Amino acid sequence: MKRLFFIIPILLYIAFTACTKASGPADGNSVQPNNNLDSTVSITATINGSNWHTDSAFGYYVKYSGNDSGEVDLKIIATQRLNDTVSTINFYITNYTGPNTYVINPPINTATYYNFGSNRNFANTGQIDITSETAYAIIGTFHFIAGTDTIKNGTFNVALP
């Protein structure tokens, strides 16, 4: 009986210490401007001679369902809201393999420019150059022609999906 009075407090102590919260990824910094990991999450370009800029840029990996090959696609989306007009640039790279030059050749690799949210223009020529993939971001350049819109001098820096 004396042993129980000695063992029970030890077991309670072990049980309570095992219930402490472990630190994890939620305690780390995300990729946002000025967080010392990556300072310029954005996409910029010159569209028909006018500057286009947004700090709202997102990248997504698209995994194939039912396929365990490890192949993934990359989707990058950026939207600019200027006054009451919205425009968007979308990239889709099939079988993304990291830093490389991806020629725009629909439907494999595509670039789309949405002007004012409703006029959708698909690129038929151009390229997307992924120059760097760090632990925090995908960085690159691009240029393409979408319908009557010429998009050039494009740069992007998006959070690593």
C-alpha positions in Angstrom: 0.0 0.0 0.0 2.9 2.4 0.7 4.2 1.7 -2.8 1.0 3.0 -4.3 1.3 6.3 -2.5 4.8 6.6 -4.0 4.0 5.3 -7.6 0.8 7.3 -8.1 2.4 10.8 -7.9 5.2 9.6 -10.2 2.7 8.4 -12.8 0.7 11.6 -12.6 3.8 13.7 -13.1 4.8 11.7 -16.2 1.2 12.0 -17.5 1.1 15.8 -17.1 4.5 16.4 -18.6 3.6 14.2 -21.6 0.6 16.5 -22.3 2.6 19.7 -23.1 2.2 21.3 -26.5 5.1 20.7 -28.9 6.3 23.6 -31.0 5.9 23.1 -34.7 5.5 24.7 -38.1 2.7 26.9 -36.8 5.4 28.8 -34.7 7.4 29.6 -37.8 7.2 32.6 -40.1 5.3 32.5 -43.4 6.6 34.1 -46.5 5.3 37.7 -46.3 6.9 41.0 -47.0 9.5 42.0 -44.5 9.7 38.8 -42.5 13.4 38.4 -43.1 12.8 35.2 -45.2 11.7 36.7 -48.4 11.0 40.4 -48.8 9.3 40.8 -52.1 6.3 38.4 -52.7 5.0 40.0 -55.9 4.6 39.9 -59.6 5.5 42.9 -61.8 5.3 43.3 -65.6 4.9 45.8 -68.4 1.6 45.3 -70.2 1.0 47.2 -73.4 3.5 49.8 -72.2 1.9 50.3 -68.7 3.4 49.1 -65.4 1.5 46.3 -63.7 2.3 45.3 -60.1 0.7 43.3 -57.4 1.9 42.0 -54.0 -0.9 39.4 -54.1 0.8 36.4 -55.7 0.3 32.8 -54.9 1.8 29.5 -56.1 0.2 26.1 -55.9 1.4 22.6 -56.6 -1.2 20.5 -58.4 -0.7 16.8 -57.8 -2.1 14.1 -60.1 -4.9 12.1 -58.4 -4.3 8.4 -58.2 -0.8 8.8 -59.5 2.1 8.2 -57.2 4.8 9.2 -59.8 5.8 12.3 -57.9 5.1 14.5 -60.9 3.4 17.8 -60.1 2.2 20.8 -62.0 2.8 24.4 -60.8 0.1 27.1 -60.9 0.9 30.8 -60.2 -1.9 33.4 -59.8 -1.6 37.1 -59.3 -4.4 39.7 -59.2 -4.2 43.5 -59.3 -7.0 45.7 -58.1 -6.6 49.3 -59.2 -9.5 51.5 -58.3 -12.5 49.4 -59.4 -10.7 47.4 -62.1 -9.3 44.0 -61.7 -6.7 42.2 -63.8 -5.1 38.8 -63.3 -2.1 36.9 -64.6 -2.1 33.1 -64.4 0.6 30.6 -65.2 0.2 26.8 -65.4 3.3 24.7 -65.9 2.8 21.0 -66.5 5.3 18.5 -65.0 7.1 21.2 -63.0 10.7 20.1 -62.3 12.2 23.1 -60.6 14.4 25.9 -62.0 14.2 25.7 -65.8 12.9 27.6 -68.9 9.3 26.6 -69.7 8.2 27.6 -73.2 4.5 28.5 -73.4 2.9 25.9 -75.6 -0.8 25.4 -74.8 -2.2 23.2 -73.4 1.1 22.0 -71.8 2.4 25.3 -70.4 0.0 28.2 -70.4 -0.2 31.9 -69.5 -3.4 33.8 -69.3 -4.1 37.5 -68.9 -7.5 38.6 -67.6 -8.1 42.2 -68.3 -10.6 43.9 -66.1 -11.8 40.5 -64.9 -13.7 39.5 -68.0 -11.6 39.7 -71.1 -9.5 36.5 -71.1 -6.6 36.3 -73.4 -4.5 33.1 -73.7 -0.9 33.4 -74.6 0.3 31.6 -77.7 4.0 32.6 -77.5 6.4 33.4 -74.8 8.2 31.7 -71.9 8.4 31.4 -68.1 11.9 31.2 -66.6 12.1 29.8 -63.1 15.5 31.1 -62.0 15.5 30.0 -58.3 13.6 27.8 -55.9 14.6 28.6 -52.4 13.3 27.1 -49.1 10.7 29.9 -49.1 10.0 31.1 -52.6 9.9 30.5 -56.4 11.6 33.3 -58.3 11.6 33.9 -62.0 10.9 36.0 -65.1 8.4 35.8 -67.9 7.1 37.4 -71.2 4.3 36.5 -73.5 1.8 37.7 -76.0 -1.9 37.1 -75.2 -4.2 38.2 -77.9 -3.6 41.9 -78.5 -1.8 42.3 -75.1 2.0 42.2 -75.0 3.3 41.3 -71.5 7.1 41.8 -71.1 9.7 42.5 -68.4 7.8 40.3 -66.1 9.3 39.2 -62.7 7.7 37.1 -60.0 8.6 36.0 -56.5 5.9 33.8 -54.9 5.8 31.8 -51.8 6.9 28.2 -52.2 3.7 26.2 -52.2 
